[in-house]
Each structure stands twice: as structure tokens, then as C-alpha cells.
Amino acid sequence: MADNSSNLPEYTVSEISVAVKRTLEGAFERVRVRGEISGFKRASSGHLYFALKDAEAKLDAVCWRTTAGRLAVAPEDGLEVIAVGRVSGYPGRSSYQLVVESLELAGEGALLKLLEERRKKLAGEGLFDAARKRPLPFLPEVIGVITSPTGAVIRDILHRLADRFPRRVLLWPVLVQGEGAKDQIAAAIAGFNAMLPGGRLPRPDLLIVARGGGSLEDLWAFNEEIVVRAAAASTIPLISAVGHETDTTLIDHASDRRAPTPTAAAEMAVPVRAELLADVMQDGARLGRAMARITDEARLRLEGLGRGLPRPAQLIAERIQTLDGCVERLLHARIGYFQRRQELLARLFAALPTPRQQMETHRLAVVHAGERLAAGMRGMMREKGQGLALVRLEGRLLSDLLTRLRDRFEALARLLTSLSYEQVLARGFALVRDSGGNPLVRAAAVEPGSALSIEFADGRVGATADGGPPERARPAGAGGGLPERARPVGAKRRAAPKEQGSLW
């Protein structure tokens, strides 16, 4: 029998695996697969691996690291999702898999289940505690709004603020649904909180996170954990205004105040200006009436107290009489005081010895001291050894005294010589005097035609000042020596130094 198998094309294992992979990718280039996540794990490389299953089958799935960070739903075991991607083969295991490009929750029931689990988790961490809520500022200067720049929400907020109390508004534009919305909202809340007071843009006193109504899927970005944690960590009071009155998101629990609508958030942010003016005017009128009543009561009380007081003229007359008595007693006391002091001074003066008596007392004391000194010297001279020692001691003391005096005199002489102006003249300077012999230190003091005397180290020469204006002093090294017309009469010119000859 003939072998018909020889007519079939022959493939290698790699070729058939690649062909199967191309066939799968061509037939299932982009598909939506609904199933329950099972066996989820995150590899160290950042890739996500899991399986999608239903009641009858299971499909392996992989999400590359570059796509995992952009997923709208974080994969979890038991979560029913709709995965969008392409079917591809894996030749290494002869299997096929779904390469996931995006994930979304399948059905409202799954969303509600995930929402409840997340709410319990964040509430257990204390992010929703009432003690963390802060009061809103009564009248904020700057309001930061986080919402879409193209929707009707920002227009409603600005219109309501303009009607009630115009305030400065800073808009941080963000996506309010879809991929990347949660990251932009969380970054906007953190960005407003990172602004410093006194910067290029003013730091808001109040934040409003707003979005219009929509389905649970549309509002899901405000249920994301990153957004809720950013709202809870905000140091600026925050109002959440997401959806309509019946819509509730997790950011509403973490914010300081929940508004049913964006318009209601604007009403919570500022009071009504007209009502404030009316209240101020009413309070001003009440304050005026209260002050008038207090003034009337004080005036009546003062008048009642005044009727019980004596007349001012009588009080002044009594004080004047008392003052007159005090002045009279002061005069008598002063006269007696000075009389007693004068008597004490006379007694002390009489007890003092006269200058002659004092001089005589001192003279007698000096005479007695001299007699005692002469007696002591005579006694010392009687002992020959002590007398000779005294003579030698006196000689040494006198020699030392003369040596010290001579050294001091020589030191003063050297100091006088060093400070003498003649030493300055010896270094090449000259002293100019006028006809009266007075030193001249400025050129402006020299009158044209006046006679001058110039003193050098070796003598004096006479000179006559010319009529030219005084020249400024030349800096050192700029052609030294006196100018030709300023050279004194009779001064000899110095010969130019000869060049030094070569040694070779």
C-alpha cells in the first residue's frame, strides 16, 4: 500500500506553535471576556497573572507591568470582571492566554460588594470618624474647586458663589470618570494642600470636590482608595459634592462635609452677603440702642451721686486753708533747723586747732623722730661690723640707682632720636618752611612769589614759589623726582645713574 503521508507538509514544533499563535491573534485580536478572577498573583517583575472562569471553563490571563498600573479595577480573587484584550498563544507551554489591556467590574452587584468591603476596610482604619471632621471657615478668601473644566458643575458653582458672596476661585481641572481619573483627583487634593501661604498662587481656605450625577460605574473614581485617603489626609477643610442627593460615594464619608449637589456645596462654602449686611445693620442698631441706654443710666447715676457731694468751691477753700497752715509750720521749722545747725558749727569750729597749733604739733613729732633716728644710728655705728656693712650696702644701692637712671636716660635718648624729623630728612625727604620759619604741609598754603626755605639732611637752601597752580602728587613709580619748575633754586641736579657694566 502506498504511503499518502508523504504528501503532507512537514513542520517543526516551533513553526506549528508560531502558526497557532498567529491564528489565535488574528481571529481574536480584540475581545471582551466576562468571568470571575481566580488564582491572582503579582510577579516580582510587576506582571499580573490570574485566570478567568465561569461554571464550565477557565481561561488563563496575563497583564503586563506597563498596563497593570493603568487598570481601573485592582484584580482580586472572586471578583467578577469584564476583561478587554487579545487572545494569544504561549508556545513554551502549548497553551493560550488572554493578554488583558483593561478591566472593569461586571454588573452592579459586584461593584456594590467591592464598595462595601472597601468601606468596611477604610472605616476600620478610622478614616470616617466624626472626630476627624473639621469645621468649615465662615468666609473663605480663596476656594479651590476640583472638577472637570468643561462640565456644567463649575459653571453652577461659580454662578452660585457670585449670587451669594463673590470669592476668588482656583480651578484644578481633572477627569471625573474613566481611566486615570482617580490619580488626577488624588493629585489635585494633594497639590492644593502642598501650596504654601504667600506663594505665587494663594493657598485655598476651602476645597470642593464636585461632579454631576451618573451611574455607579460613572462615579466609581470617587470610591477609589487613593482618592478617599487623599481626602482624609487633607489639611484644608473639604466639601464633597459628587452626584445627586441619592448618590453616595466613599469620599463623602472621608470629607469634612457632604453636599447633596455641587450647587449646595457653593451654598455651604459662603454665606449670603445680603443677609450678612442686614444682620450687621440690625446688630449695629441694637448696639446703638444699648449704648444709649447704658449712657442714660450712667448719667442718672452720676447725677444722683453728685447731689451727695460737697460743693467744689468749699472743698478748694478747705484745702487752701490747710496748705496755709503747712506753709507757716514749714517756715518756723526751717528757721529753727538752721539756727541749730549754726550753733553746732560754732561748737565744732571752736574745738578745731589752729594752723599754727597743727604745725607746732607736727614739728615736735619730726624733732622727736629725728632724735630717735640719731640715737639708733649712733648705736649701730658703735658696732663696727654693722657700720661697715651699712656703708657697703649704701654704695651698692647708689650704684644700682645710677645704673638704672643711666639706662633709662639712654633709652629715652634713642627714642627721641628715632622720632626726630631729622631721621626722616635723612631718608630723602625735605622740610619746607615759609619766611617766618613755619613748616608748610599743603601746596595751597604757598602764595606765588613767596620766599621759601627748604631743609635737607645736610643743610638748607632758599627758594621762591612760582605763580603756577599747585600740581597733584604723583603716584609712586610714575616718573619720580620733583618737576623741573618745582625744583628749588640752588638745588643741585643729581647725575643720572650710569648703567651697570656686564660681568662677562
Phi, psi and omega in degrees: 000141181285147179268106181281347183291342181290345179277348181282144178292149182254129181241150168275169180297318181295319182295316180292326178293317179294320180296319177296318179298316179295322180296315179297313182294328178287324182278329182235060184293323178211118183225161173244121184239130180253132179185178181261135181286135180218144176064040182288137174208151179247119182284162179297337178284348182100351178285150178253133179235131177198181178229146173256128182224157170229200185291340188237343185211169179220140181233122177292145181221150177222144177232118183293157183302322181294336180264333186299325181288347182254006181292137179285337182234130176283123182297139176216149177296136179087358181272127178273123186225168170245116181259134178248128180181207181227148179271132181220157178268159177235094186300332184297333179237010181054046180227171176236158184208163178260120176272106189279134176251334177203156179228144173214151182290144182259106175090152182289330180299317178294322178296316180295322178297313178296322180296319181292319178296319179291323179297317179295321180296312182289325177294324177295334177276356178086013181288342183255009183297141180292335181293340180277348183290137179249148178291149178280146176296144183295316181218086181293142177283319182232134179242126176264128182244129178246107181193182177285137182283348186254352183277179179279349184296312183294325178293320178297318181294314181296320180295319181290322178295321179295325179289321187272300181200103184301131178225162177282133185238132172250121181261129172251101185289134180217164167281139182252002173197160178093186183292132180086355182293318184297319180293321180292320180294314179297320179293326179293317179297314179294325180294318177297321180289335181279349180292138182264144175298140180081013179278189180297322174249138181292144178283130182294148173268346183206143178244143175233119174258115191228151173199151178285182182289167179172181180284175179298322178293321180295325183267008188294334180300331181275359173259357181290146184296323181295325179287317181296318180292324177295320178294321180291328181275357183293130175274349176265132178307138189231135175248127175261130180224075185248122177078201179259189186298324183277347181276133179227128178238168183292335178293336178295327180284329183273340182284165179283335177207138177256131177251137181294331180217162175301324178296319178295329177296319177296324178292325177289331187289320185227151174279176177276125184295319181297320179293322177297317178298318179296318179296320179296316179296320179294316178295324177297319178295317178297320178296320178298316178295320179295319179294322178296318180294317179296321180294318179297316180296320179293322179295317179297319180294320179296319178295322178294319178291327181293330180291337179271356181269149175291169181288144180299322181297322179293318178299318181293319180297319179294320179292326177294320179296317178298320180295320178300318178297320179295321180294320181294318179294326180294320179296314180296319181293324180294319180296314179297322181297312181292327177295318179294322179292324180292319178296319179296323180293322179295319179294319179293322180295322179292330182280345182283140176285155179282163177302322179297318179297318180295320179295320179295320179297316180292325180296315178298322179294321179293320179298314180296321179295320178297319179297318180293323179293319179296322179294319179294320180295320179297322178294321180291323182291336179292336176264109189297319183298316180291327179295315179296320179297322180294321180295314179297319178298320180295322179295315180297318180298318181293322179295316179298319180296318180294323180295314181297319180294321180293318179297318180294320179297318180295321179296318179294325179294317179297319179297319179295322179294318181291330180272355183290144179292341179296328176295324177295319178296327181293340179272007175109004179270167179225151180248123182256130178237155176274186183296337179272000180085009180274136179295143176248128182245352181229144179290333181292341181277355182264121178271143179303136178084357181283150180278138182235155175235122183248122182256126174253183182292333184250008178156186182240153174224153177266154180207161177235131182287138178276180185266006183284162178291153180294137179271151177286152180293135180279143177292158182297136178086003182259049181086066187300173181095161179285147174297159186299317184283343180266000181290129184295152180293135179087352179285136182277142176283140177274138178290143180296136181296138178283147179293143181284134181289162179284146178280348185258000000 
